């Protein structure tokens, strides 16, 4: 069976096609600048990439173009769209949906109702779903939600210490994000170590422009750093991460900021960019740091401090640590960041072989555990799309 995986953004649409008989990706690409001028990049293993400008006025246009490319005599990988057995859709927020599900009208209505909880990612994901349903009406469309990985967390991890009625009436709680990535790398780490995930205490660090850390104990996520929104937790590229909530009301009063303006400060002007004044890109901040920029150095120290603090807290929460995993753009590719974090975690039994760590090429899997270390430390490329394809395949066959 061929599974099409769709990840729709506000002005972009990523896609991959999996042949589930072999577990391989047979095509993938990106429709970018939807609603502006339109650019498509289409890739097939072992063949030259195709890139072109295209009139993409809407997500409908993007999906139509994807299906045209997939069936094109020269650029395509299938003879007819009827070969697509099901479509998997990535949703950042599933609210109270606790597992991947076939999307009927009831589920779609619910996802539309929680858009206020997820105003950035919710609307484009629904647009992508609607566009796919128009052109592929006879297959199952499956929703895979980043939040479902956290559905078994204890209430003590997800209920905030504010009036309980806000949780009951308005759904204010920790939801967690990047769950599909954390689920994938935790399972892969256990598989590599030839151990049952249910026998491990693991901390997975998804570090990128958006970052989150999760504690996985005996196969269940028991805590995670992102909360009601992806704003909570670590400082990120442009997001502040966790701060004293009174800072928000103080600055709103001091600077006469509206809620929307304050939200813009916290989500788009803070984090590495806000502290360094250089860039939201960790690589550029580290270059500035190496050139003696003190604010860039401070930005990186704040990041390391926050990561180490959360890892230490989660190790205490789980009463130990067996495995530490790094993934995503920074976690997979930045040996210096990994080294700076790990050297501060010796008290937990984290020790790495620095030569192995630094020899890692972009996107490599690496076991950097030093001989005799109590904690296995891995860098593991994530594959959220494959997890979406697996869930979609399972539900399509059911």
C-alpha positions in Angstrom: 0.0 0.0 0.0 1.1 3.6 -0.8 0.6 6.1 2.0 0.7 9.9 1.3 1.7 11.9 4.4 0.8 15.6 4.5 2.2 18.3 6.8 0.5 21.6 6.0 1.7 24.9 7.2 0.2 28.4 6.8 2.1 29.0 3.5 3.7 25.6 2.9 2.8 22.0 2.4 5.3 19.1 2.9 4.6 15.7 1.5 6.0 12.2 1.5 4.9 9.0 -0.2 5.7 5.7 1.5 5.6 2.3 0.0 4.6 0.4 3.1 5.5 -3.0 1.5 9.1 -2.0 1.8 8.9 0.8 4.4 10.7 3.2 1.9 10.1 6.7 0.8 9.5 6.8 -2.9 8.9 10.6 -3.2 8.9 13.7 -1.0 8.7 17.4 -1.5 7.7 20.8 -0.5 5.2 23.3 -1.9 6.3 26.7 -0.5 5.1 30.3 -0.6 1.4 29.2 -1.0 -0.7 32.4 -1.5 2.4 34.4 -2.5 4.1 33.2 -5.7 4.6 29.5 -5.3 7.6 27.2 -5.5 7.6 23.4 -5.5 10.5 21.0 -4.8 10.0 17.4 -5.7 12.5 14.6 -4.8 12.8 10.9 -5.7 15.6 8.6 -4.4 18.4 8.2 -6.9 17.0 10.8 -9.3 17.6 14.4 -10.0 15.5 16.8 -7.9 12.8 18.9 -9.6 12.3 22.5 -8.6 10.0 25.0 -10.3 7.9 28.1 -9.7 4.1 27.3 -9.7 0.9 29.3 -9.2 -0.1 28.2 -5.7 -3.0 30.4 -4.7 -4.3 28.0 -2.0 -3.7 24.6 -0.4 -6.1 23.2 -3.0 -3.6 24.2 -5.7 -0.8 22.7 -3.8 -2.4 19.3 -3.3 -3.5 19.3 -7.0 0.1 19.9 -8.0 1.5 17.2 -5.7 -0.9 14.6 -7.2 0.1 15.8 -10.7 3.8 15.4 -9.9 3.3 12.0 -8.3 1.5 10.7 -11.5 3.6 12.5 -14.1 5.1 10.1 -16.7 8.6 11.5 -16.1 8.6 12.9 -12.6 6.1 10.6 -11.0 6.3 7.4 -8.9 2.8 6.0 -9.3 0.7 5.4 -12.4 -2.6 6.7 -11.0 -3.8 8.4 -7.8 -5.9 5.3 -7.1 -2.6 3.7 -5.9 -2.7 5.9 -2.8 -4.3 3.8 -0.2 -4.7 6.4 2.5 -3.5 9.9 3.6 -1.9 10.7 6.9 -2.2 14.3 8.2 0.0 15.7 10.9 -1.8 17.8 13.5 0.2 19.6 16.2 -2.8 19.6 18.5 -5.3 16.9 19.1 -6.8 18.3 22.3 -8.5 15.4 24.1 -8.0 12.9 21.2 -5.8 10.3 22.8 -4.7 8.4 19.7 -4.4 8.6 16.0 -7.8 8.3 14.3 -9.7 8.1 11.0 -11.0 11.6 10.5 -14.8 11.7 10.1 -17.1 14.7 10.5 -17.2 14.4 14.2 -13.4 14.5 14.5 -13.1 17.4 12.0 -15.7 19.5 13.9 -13.8 18.9 17.1 -10.4 19.9 15.6 -12.0 23.0 14.3 -13.4 23.8 17.8 -9.9 23.7 19.4 -8.3 26.1 16.9 -8.2 28.8 19.6 -5.8 26.5 21.5 -3.7 26.1 18.4 -4.1 29.2 16.2 -0.8 28.9 14.4 -0.9 25.2 13.3 -4.6 24.3 13.4 -6.0 26.3 10.5 -3.5 25.2 7.9 -3.7 21.6 9.0 -7.5 21.7 8.5 -7.0 23.4 5.1 -4.6 20.7 4.0 -7.1 18.0 5.1 -10.0 19.7 3.2 -7.9 20.1 0.1 -6.9 16.4 0.1 -10.5 15.2 0.7 -11.7 17.0 -2.4 -9.2 15.3 -4.6 -9.0 11.9 -2.7 -12.5 11.4 -1.5 -12.5 7.6 -1.6 -9.6 6.9 0.8 -9.3 7.1 4.6 -7.8 10.3 5.9 -6.0 9.7 9.3 -5.1 12.4 11.8 -1.9 11.8 13.8 -1.5 14.3 16.7 1.7 15.5 18.4 -0.2 15.6 21.7 -1.3 12.0 21.9 2.1 10.8 23.1 1.4 12.7 26.3 -2.2 11.4 26.9 -1.0 9.0 29.7 0.9 11.6 31.7 -0.2 11.7 35.4 -2.5 14.6 36.3 0.3 16.0 38.5 2.3 16.6 35.3 -0.4 18.2 33.2 -2.7 20.2 35.6 -1.6 23.7 36.3 -1.8 25.1 39.8 -4.5 27.7 38.9 -8.3 27.5 39.6 -9.3 23.9 38.6 -12.4 25.2 36.8 -10.1 26.6 34.0 -9.0 23.1 33.3 -12.6 21.8 33.4 -14.3 24.5 31.4 -11.6 25.7 29.0 -9.1 22.8 28.7 -6.2 24.8 30.2 -3.6 22.1 30.9 -0.2 20.9 29.7 -0.6 19.2 26.3 2.9 18.8 25.1 4.2 18.9 21.5 6.7 17.2 19.2 5.1 14.0 20.5 5.4 12.1 17.2 9.2 12.8 17.2 9.6 11.8 20.9 7.6 8.6 20.3 9.8 7.7 17.3 13.2 8.3 18.8 12.4 6.6 22.2 11.2 3.5 20.3 14.3 3.5 18.0 16.7 4.0 21.0 15.2 1.0 22.8 15.4 -1.0 19.6 19.1 -0.1 19.1 19.9 -1.0 22.7 18.1 -4.3 22.3 16.0 -3.5 25.4 12.3 -3.3 26.0 11.1 0.3 26.2 9.1 -0.7 29.2 12.4 -1.4 31.1 14.0 2.0 30.5 14.1 5.4 32.0 14.7 7.7 29.0 15.0 11.5 28.4 14.5 12.6 24.8 15.7 16.0 23.7 14.1 17.4 20.5 16.3 20.5 20.0 15.7 22.8 17.0 14.2 26.2 16.3 11.4 24.9 18.5 12.6 22.6 21.3 11.1 20.2 23.8 12.3 17.6 26.3 10.3 14.6 27.4 10.7 12.0 30.2 9.7 8.5 29.1 9.5 6.0 32.0 8.8 2.3 31.2 7.4 3.3 27.8 5.1 6.0 29.0 5.8 9.8 28.8 5.4 11.1 32.3 6.4 14.7 31.8 7.3 17.1 29.0 8.6 20.7 28.8 6.1 22.3 26.4 2.7 23.0 27.9 -0.6 24.5 27.0 1.2 25.9 23.9 4.6 25.3 22.4 5.7 28.5 24.1 6.5 26.8 27.5 9.8 25.2 28.4 13.2 25.9 26.9 14.2 29.2 25.3 14.1 28.6 21.5 14.9 30.5 18.3 12.4 33.3 18.9 10.3 32.0 21.8 11.1 33.0 25.4 10.2 29.6 26.9 9.1 29.6 30.6 9.2 32.9 32.4 7.5 34.4 35.5 3.9 35.0 34.3 3.9 38.4 36.1 6.6 39.6 33.7 3.9 39.4 31.0 1.4 41.6 32.8 4.1 44.0 34.0 5.4 44.6 30.5 1.9 44.9 29.1 1.1 47.6 31.6 4.6 49.3 31.3 4.6 49.4 27.5 0.8 49.5 26.8 0.9 46.3 24.9 -2.2 44.4 23.7 -2.4 40.7 24.2 -1.6 40.2 20.5 1.5 42.5 20.8 2.7 40.7 24.0 2.2 37.4 22.3 4.3 38.6 19.4 7.1 39.6 21.8 7.2 36.2 23.5 6.9 34.1 20.3 8.8 36.1 17.7 11.2 38.5 19.4 12.5 36.5 22.3 14.7 33.3 22.8 18.1 33.2 21.2 17.2 36.2 19.0 16.0 38.3 21.9 19.0 37.7 24.1 21.8 37.7 21.5 20.4 40.4 19.2 22.1 38.4 16.4 19.8 35.7 15.0 17.3 33.0 16.0 19.6 30.5 14.3 21.7 28.6 16.8 24.6 28.3 14.3 24.8 32.0 13.7 24.6 32.8 17.4 27.5 30.3 18.1 29.6 32.0 15.4 29.0 35.3 17.0 29.9 33.8 20.4 33.2 32.5 19.0 34.0 36.0 17.8 33.6 37.4 21.3 30.0 38.6 21.3 29.0 38.5 25.0 25.3 38.6 24.4 25.6 35.6 22.0 27.6 33.8 24.7 24.9 34.6 27.3 22.2 33.3 25.0 23.9 30.0 24.6 24.6 29.7 28.3 20.9 30.3 29.1 20.0 27.6 26.6 22.5 25.1 28.1 21.4 26.0 31.7 17.7 25.4 30.8 18.3 22.1 29.1 20.5 20.7 32.0 18.0 21.9 34.6 15.1 20.1 32.9 17.1 16.9 32.3 18.1 16.9 36.0 14.5 17.4 37.1 13.2 14.6 34.9 15.9 12.2 36.1 14.8 13.0 39.7 11.2 12.6 38.7 11.9 9.1 37.2 14.3 8.1 40.0 17.1 7.6 37.6 18.2 7.7 34.0 19.2 4.9 31.6 19.2 6.7 28.2 19.7 10.2 26.9 18.7 10.9 23.3 19.3 14.0 21.2 17.3 14.7 18.0 16.0 17.3 15.6 18.0 20.1 13.8 20.3 21.1 16.7 20.2 17.8 18.6 21.2 15.7 15.6 23.7 18.1 14.0 25.4 20.2 16.6 28.2 18.3 18.4 29.3 21.4 20.4 25.8 21.8 21.9 25.6 18.1 22.8 29.1 18.2 24.3 28.3 21.3 26.4 25.1 19.7 27.8 26.7 16.3 28.5 29.7 17.6 30.3 27.3 19.2 32.8 25.5 15.9 33.5 28.3 13.8 34.9 26.6 13.6 38.2 23.9 11.5 36.5 26.4 9.1 34.9 26.4 10.8 31.5 29.8 10.5 29.9 30.4 10.7 26.2 33.2 9.8 23.8 34.0 13.3 22.4 35.8 11.9 19.3 32.6 10.0 18.3 30.4 12.9 19.1 32.4 15.3 16.9 32.9 12.9 14.0 29.1 12.8 13.5 28.0 14.0 10.1 24.7 15.8 9.5 21.7 13.4 10.1 23.9 10.5 11.3 22.9 8.1 14.1 25.7 8.0 16.7 26.2 6.2 19.9 28.5 8.5 21.8 28.5 6.7 25.1 31.9 6.6 26.7 33.1 3.1 27.9 31.8 2.4 31.4 29.2 5.2 31.4 26.1 4.5 33.4 23.8 6.3 30.9 23.6 5.5 27.1 23.8 8.7 25.1 22.6 8.7 21.5 22.1 11.1 18.7 19.2 9.8 16.6 17.6 11.4 13.5 13.9 11.7 14.0 11.3 10.6 11.4 7.9 12.0 12.3 6.6 11.3 8.8 7.3 7.6 9.1 5.4 7.4 12.3 2.5 9.1 10.7 2.7 6.6 7.8 2.7 3.7 10.2 -0.3 4.8 12.1 -2.1 5.6 8.8 -1.3 2.2 7.4 -2.5 0.5 10.5 -5.9 2.3 10.5 -6.3 2.1 6.8 -6.1 -1.7 7.0 -8.3 -2.0 10.0 
